């Protein structure tokens, strides 16, 4: 009997409402192409280092389970934010990883994630080539931030944009209903450290039945708080209620985040990213003090990435497509690559999967083009709207049980109090 052909897949970084659709695409395609076992890393590369993994055939038993997985938000396998050291800094680290892969007879390693996750694929594929290991390493794009290079857009972004645009319409309706005799300003804060794709998506709320947000501020453009105040003062004199969308990562000209103007958090993650929060709160307080009107801040927070009940059909289907494409590419000999989405046409909208060198993607950010933002940096253009609009189309209705969406949940978790813990596979065999 020949060597077993096994594959392992992990999820990393901030989850999305469609990240599990990519996992479903990996699993289904791997089985169709004759792989013996499909292992899932529990909590990404960090969990793998502790030998935490699961045979996905013990979790997925039918086509119905696959469909349920596609509709389940967050990372089914658990995620992590873990930065691999440079190869020359800690070669023993890599020796441990590859010893685990060899023990499991892994032929293909697939990682679903964003920029930092592609750094992991780059380092592992480089090490394998240098040391003569035969495993193939493929990246599957995932991020609501839509900031990965070379791909037209990323799975997760379309559904987040759909949720944000929907929520913007609802916030505008709410604000208008409460503006009698007292003027109100509502500030919506969207995720986006350096790229304003999510915040710009609030512009999709401008429809026949909705005026859309009054102002939109992206992190690509330096934020002038005095000009902002002037615009708000002019608008509130004309309208009883205004709604403003801001990215969490907007900065004043000296480089400080707006959220830092009130102190803010000093927490920094493994990749050196400062935690951002409180931008809308700060601006709401500032405007209340300057204009004397009622203000409210709305932070969409994790709802942007977990709201699978309004996921885009286009997004779910493309997430599934890129998961399957990664397996196919690896099976045909590719390594050190990431699957991308190529936009084939806008009307009708069509896309296809492509493959690019991960070295040209890892640690690079795609930001909103300056030409897609108006001259004074307070709104996005029609080009931006036309780019995003096809990505929010269609729906996948959740499977409802007792009025609530049903999700596929990983078996083998031991729950304790309000949280859950997963034992090491050395203690709990789920293989």
C-alpha positions in Angstrom: 0.0 0.0 0.0 1.3 3.4 -1.0 1.7 6.4 1.3 -1.6 7.8 2.6 -2.5 11.1 1.0 -3.7 13.4 3.8 -4.5 17.1 4.0 -4.7 19.5 6.9 -6.5 22.8 7.0 -6.5 25.6 9.5 -8.3 28.9 10.1 -6.5 32.0 11.3 -7.1 35.7 12.2 -10.5 37.4 12.7 -13.3 35.1 11.5 -16.0 36.0 9.0 -19.5 34.9 8.3 -18.3 32.8 5.3 -14.9 31.4 6.5 -16.5 28.0 7.1 -17.8 28.0 3.5 -14.1 27.9 2.5 -13.5 25.1 4.9 -16.5 23.2 3.4 -14.9 23.8 -0.1 -11.6 22.3 1.1 -13.2 19.3 2.7 -15.6 18.4 -0.2 -12.9 18.9 -2.9 -10.3 16.9 -1.0 -12.7 14.0 -0.6 -13.6 14.2 -4.3 -9.9 14.2 -5.3 -9.2 11.1 -3.3 -7.4 12.4 -0.2 -7.6 9.8 2.6 -8.0 12.0 5.6 -8.8 15.7 6.0 -7.5 17.0 9.3 -8.5 20.3 10.8 -6.1 22.3 13.0 -7.8 23.4 16.2 -6.9 27.1 16.6 -4.7 27.3 13.6 -0.9 26.9 13.6 -0.8 27.7 17.3 -3.0 24.7 18.1 -1.1 22.5 15.7 2.0 23.1 17.7 0.2 21.6 20.6 -0.9 18.7 18.4 -4.5 19.8 18.5 -6.3 18.5 15.4 -9.4 16.7 14.4 -10.3 14.3 11.6 -13.1 16.2 9.9 -14.9 13.0 8.8 -15.9 12.7 12.5 -17.6 16.1 12.2 -19.0 16.2 8.7 -21.2 13.2 7.9 -23.4 14.3 5.0 -24.1 16.9 2.3 -26.5 18.5 4.8 -23.6 19.0 7.2 -21.7 20.7 4.5 -24.6 23.0 3.7 -24.9 23.8 7.4 -21.2 24.5 7.7 -21.5 27.0 4.8 -24.1 28.9 6.8 -22.2 28.8 10.2 -20.3 32.0 11.2 -17.0 32.3 13.0 -14.2 29.7 12.8 -15.6 26.2 13.1 -12.1 24.9 13.9 -11.1 27.9 16.1 -8.8 30.6 15.1 -5.6 32.2 16.4 -3.3 35.3 15.9 0.1 33.7 15.9 3.2 35.0 14.2 5.8 32.4 13.2 9.4 33.5 13.9 11.7 34.0 10.9 13.2 30.7 9.8 16.8 31.7 10.8 15.7 32.9 14.2 14.2 29.6 15.4 14.7 26.6 13.0 13.7 24.2 15.8 10.3 25.7 15.7 9.9 24.6 12.1 11.4 21.2 12.7 8.6 20.6 15.3 5.9 21.6 12.8 7.2 19.4 10.0 7.6 16.5 12.4 3.9 16.8 13.2 3.0 17.0 9.5 5.2 13.9 8.8 3.6 12.0 11.6 0.2 12.6 10.1 1.3 11.8 6.5 0.3 15.3 5.4 0.7 16.0 1.7 -1.1 19.4 1.6 -1.3 22.2 4.1 -4.0 24.8 3.6 -4.4 27.9 5.7 -7.6 30.1 5.5 -6.8 33.7 6.6 -5.8 37.2 5.8 -2.5 39.1 5.4 -0.8 37.7 8.5 -1.9 34.1 7.7 -0.3 34.4 4.2 2.9 35.2 6.0 2.6 31.8 7.6 2.1 30.1 4.2 5.1 32.0 2.8 7.5 30.9 5.7 6.4 27.3 5.7 6.6 26.9 2.0 10.1 28.5 1.9 11.3 26.2 4.7 9.9 23.1 2.9 11.7 24.0 -0.3 15.0 24.8 1.5 14.9 21.6 3.6 13.6 19.4 0.8 10.2 18.6 2.4 7.5 17.5 -0.1 4.4 19.1 1.4 2.5 21.7 -0.6 1.4 24.9 1.1 -1.6 26.9 -0.2 -3.3 30.0 1.2 -7.1 30.7 1.0 -8.1 34.4 1.3 -10.3 35.5 4.1 -10.9 38.9 5.6 -13.8 41.3 6.0 -11.2 44.1 5.6 -10.8 43.4 1.9 -7.1 44.4 2.1 -5.3 41.5 0.5 -3.2 42.3 -2.5 -3.7 40.9 -6.1 -7.2 39.5 -5.4 -10.2 41.5 -6.7 -11.8 41.1 -3.3 -11.7 38.7 -0.4 -14.3 36.3 0.8 -16.0 37.7 3.9 -16.0 41.2 2.6 -19.2 41.0 0.6 -21.3 39.7 3.5 -19.8 42.2 5.9 -20.6 45.0 3.4 -24.1 43.7 3.1 -24.6 43.7 6.9 -23.1 47.2 7.2 -25.2 48.7 4.4 -28.3 47.0 5.9 -27.5 48.3 9.4 -26.8 51.8 8.0 -30.3 51.9 6.5 -31.8 50.8 9.8 -29.8 53.3 11.9 -30.8 56.1 9.6 -34.5 55.1 9.9 -34.1 55.0 13.7 -32.3 58.4 13.9 -35.0 60.1 11.7 -37.7 58.8 14.0 -36.1 60.3 17.0 -35.3 63.8 15.7 -38.5 65.6 16.6 -37.7 69.0 18.1 -34.2 67.9 18.9 -31.5 67.5 16.4 -29.4 64.3 16.5 -26.0 63.2 15.2 -25.3 59.4 15.0 -21.8 58.2 14.3 -21.3 54.6 13.1 -17.9 53.0 13.6 -16.8 50.3 11.2 -13.7 48.1 11.3 -10.8 49.0 9.2 -7.3 49.9 10.4 -5.6 51.1 7.2 -8.2 50.2 4.6 -11.7 51.8 4.4 -13.5 49.2 2.3 -16.0 48.4 5.1 -16.8 52.0 6.0 -17.2 52.9 2.4 -19.8 50.2 2.1 -22.2 52.3 4.1 -22.7 54.3 0.9 -24.7 51.3 -0.5 -27.4 52.4 1.9 -28.1 55.3 -0.4 -31.1 53.9 -2.2 -34.6 55.0 -3.5 -36.0 54.7 0.1 -32.9 56.0 2.0 -30.7 59.0 1.8 -27.6 57.1 3.0 -25.0 58.4 5.4 -24.3 62.1 5.2 -20.5 61.8 5.6 -18.0 58.9 5.3 -14.4 59.0 6.5 -11.8 56.4 5.6 -8.4 55.8 7.1 -6.7 56.4 3.7 -7.3 60.1 4.1 -5.9 62.2 7.0 -8.8 63.3 9.2 -9.0 67.0 9.9 -11.2 67.4 13.0 -11.8 71.1 12.5 -13.1 70.6 8.9 -15.2 67.7 10.2 -16.7 70.0 12.8 -17.5 72.7 10.2 -19.2 70.1 7.9 -21.3 68.7 10.8 -22.4 72.2 11.9 -23.5 73.1 8.3 -25.4 69.8 7.9 -27.2 69.9 11.3 -28.5 73.4 10.4 -30.1 72.0 7.3 -31.3 68.6 8.6 -32.9 67.4 11.9 -30.7 64.3 11.9 -27.4 63.3 10.3 -25.6 60.0 10.2 -21.8 59.7 9.8 -19.7 56.6 9.1 -16.1 56.5 10.2 -13.4 53.8 10.1 -11.9 52.8 13.4 -8.5 53.6 12.0 -8.9 57.2 10.9 -6.0 59.4 12.0 -5.3 63.0 12.5 -2.5 64.6 10.3 0.2 63.9 12.9 -0.4 60.2 12.6 -2.3 59.6 15.9 -5.5 57.5 15.7 -8.6 59.5 16.6 -9.4 56.9 19.2 -6.1 57.8 20.9 -7.1 61.4 21.4 -9.0 60.3 24.5 -6.3 58.0 25.8 -7.3 54.6 24.2 -5.9 51.2 24.7 -2.2 50.4 24.5 -2.8 46.7 23.7 -0.7 45.4 20.7 -1.2 41.9 19.2 1.5 39.4 18.1 1.8 41.1 14.7 2.2 44.6 16.2 -1.3 45.8 15.5 -2.6 48.3 18.1 -6.1 47.6 19.3 -8.5 50.3 18.0 -11.7 51.2 19.8 -13.6 54.3 20.8 -13.4 56.4 17.6 -17.1 56.9 17.4 -17.4 57.5 21.1 -14.8 60.2 21.0 -16.3 62.0 18.0 -19.8 61.8 19.5 -18.6 63.4 22.7 -16.6 66.0 20.8 -19.7 67.0 18.7 -22.0 67.1 21.7 -19.7 69.5 23.4 -19.2 71.7 20.3 -22.7 71.7 18.9 -24.8 71.1 21.9 -27.0 68.5 20.1 -27.9 65.0 21.0 -25.2 62.5 19.8 -25.0 58.8 19.7 -22.2 56.4 18.8 -22.8 53.0 17.2 -19.9 50.5 17.1 -20.8 47.6 14.8 -17.8 45.7 16.2 -17.8 41.9 15.8 -21.3 41.9 14.3 -19.7 42.9 11.0 -17.9 39.5 10.8 -20.5 37.2 12.5 -23.8 38.2 10.9 -24.3 35.1 8.8 -28.1 35.7 8.8 -27.6 38.4 6.1 -24.7 36.7 4.3 -24.3 37.3 0.6 -25.0 34.4 -1.7 -22.2 35.6 -4.0 -19.8 35.7 -1.0 -20.7 32.2 0.3 -20.3 30.7 -3.2 -17.0 32.4 -3.8 -15.7 31.4 -0.4 -16.6 27.8 -1.2 -15.0 28.1 -4.6 -11.6 29.3 -3.4 -11.4 26.6 -0.7 -11.9 24.0 -3.4 -9.5 25.7 -5.8 -6.7 25.6 -3.2 -7.0 21.8 -2.9 -7.0 21.5 -6.7 -3.9 23.7 -7.1 -2.0 21.8 -4.4 -3.0 18.4 -5.9 -1.6 19.6 -9.2 1.7 20.6 -7.8 1.4 24.3 -6.7 2.9 25.5 -3.4 3.7 28.9 -1.9 0.6 30.3 -3.6 -2.7 31.9 -2.6 -5.9 31.5 -4.4 -7.4 34.8 -5.6 -10.7 35.9 -7.0 -10.6 37.4 -10.5 -13.5 39.5 -11.6 -14.5 38.3 -15.1 -17.4 40.7 -15.7 -19.6 43.2 -13.9 -22.8 42.8 -15.8 -23.7 40.1 -15.4 -21.3 39.7 -12.5 -19.0 36.7 -12.9 -15.8 35.6 -11.1 -13.2 32.9 -11.3 -10.4 31.5 -9.1 -6.8 32.3 -9.9 -3.4 31.4 -8.3 -0.7 33.9 -7.3 2.7 33.7 -5.6 2.1 34.3 -1.9 5.4 36.2 -1.6 3.7 39.0 -3.6 0.7 39.1 -1.3 1.9 38.5 2.3 2.4 41.6 4.4 1.0 43.9 1.6 -2.2 45.8 2.1 -4.7 46.9 -0.6 -6.3 50.2 0.3 -9.1 52.2 -1.3 -7.9 54.1 -4.4 -7.7 57.8 -3.8 -9.8 58.3 -7.0 -12.7 56.4 -5.3 -12.9 59.0 -2.6 -14.3 62.6 -3.2 -12.0 65.6 -3.2 -12.3 66.6 0.5 -12.3 63.0 1.7 -15.8 63.0 3.1 -17.5 60.4 0.9 -16.8 57.6 -1.7 -17.5 57.9 -5.4 -19.9 55.9 -7.6 -16.9 53.8 -8.8 -16.6 52.5 -5.2 -20.3 51.6 -5.0 -20.2 49.9 -8.4 -17.3 47.8 -7.3 -19.0 46.6 -4.1 -22.6 46.3 -5.2 -22.2 42.9 -7.1 -20.6 41.3 -4.0 -23.7 41.7 -1.7 -26.2 40.1 -4.0 -28.4 37.1 -3.1 -29.1 35.3 0.1 -28.5 31.9 1.7 -31.4 31.4 4.1 -30.2 30.0 7.5 -31.6 26.6 8.6 -34.0 27.7 11.3 -34.8 25.7 14.4 -37.3 27.1 16.9 -37.1 30.5 15.2 -33.3 30.7 15.4 -30.5 29.8 13.0 -28.9 26.4 13.4 -25.1 26.1 13.3 -22.7 23.2 12.9 -20.6 23.0 16.1 -17.4 21.1 16.6 -17.9 17.9 18.7 -15.3 17.1 21.4 -15.3 20.3 23.3 -15.4 20.2 27.0 -17.4 23.2 28.3 -16.6 24.9 31.6 -18.7 27.7 33.0 -19.3 30.3 30.3 -16.5 29.3 28.1 -15.2 26.2 26.4 -11.9 24.4 26.5 -10.4 22.0 24.0 -8.1 19.3 25.3 -4.8 18.6 23.6 -5.1 15.7 21.2 -2.5 14.0 23.4 -5.3 13.8 26.0 -8.5 13.8 23.8 -8.2 11.7 20.7 -10.6 13.0 18.0 -8.8 11.3 15.1 
